[in-house]
Amino acid sequence: AQSVTQLGSHVSVSEGALVLLRCNYSSSVPPYLFWYVQYPNQGLQLLLKYTTGATLVKGINGFEAEFKKSETSFHLTKPSAHMSDAAEYFCAVSGRRTEQKVTFGTGTKLQVIP
Amino acid sequence: DTGVSQNPRHKITKRGQNVTFRCDPISEHNRLYWYRQTLGQGPEFLTYFQNEAQLEKSRLLSDRFSAERPKGSFSTLEIQRTEQGDSAMYLCASSFMTGANTGELFFGEGSRLTVL
C-alpha cells in the first residue's frame, strides 16, 4: 500500500518569503511522486512530478521539490512567495508496475500575507 | 476546449434518490479515474479504468456506487439510494498510461453533490 502524509494543513508565509510544504511518503515499491495545486473553484493541476533520474525536480511557477529516499520525503519549496501562490497543495504518490492508482494527501492550504 | 469535462457541475437531491455523473476525458487518454473530495480533505480514490476495463475499486466504496466506461471513452458514476454522507465533490481525471506509468492526471472541475 502507498500513502503520503502532509505536515501542516495550513501554512502562512509573508509575500517574498520562502515557501516550504512538507510531504512524506510510504510505498512498498519505488514511487512516482507528484505535487498538485488547486486554486479556488478550479480543478487540480500538476505542479511537478518525480519519476526517475534527477532528484531535484522543477515545476511551474518557480516551485521545486527534492526526492529524498533516505528521508522518504518530497517537500515542495519556492524561494519567494507571491500572492498568486495562495491555493491548496496536494502531494500524491503512485507505484510503478503495481499500485498504479494515484493516492493523495490531505492537502496544505497556503496563505500568503502581503 | 479539449480538457476533462464533467456534468452536471452541481446536483442537489433528496436522500434515497439515485444520481448519475458523467465524465468526458481528454480524447486520447486511456485511463480514467474517479475521486471524491470533501471539505478539508484530499481527493479520495474511488475507482479507475484503463480503456473500458475497471482495474481497481476502492474497498471504501459501497455497493450503492457503480461506475462504467462502456466504450473506453466517457464514463458514468451512479450513486443509488443516496445518503447525506454522499455529499461531496466528485472528481474525474484522465491520463495517458504508458508502460512505465508516468502519466499526469488531468482533472475536471468536479461535480458537486448535495444530498438533503
Interface residues (C-beta under 8 A of the other chain):
Chain A: Q6 S9 Y32 F34 Y36 N41 Q42 G43 L44 Q45 L46 K49 T51 F90 S94 G95 R96 R97 Q100 K101 V102 T103 F104 G105 T106 G107
Chain B: V4 Y33 Y35 G40 Q41 G42 P43 E44 F45 Y48 L55 E56 L91 A93 M97 A100 N101 T102 E104 L105 F107 G108 E109 G110
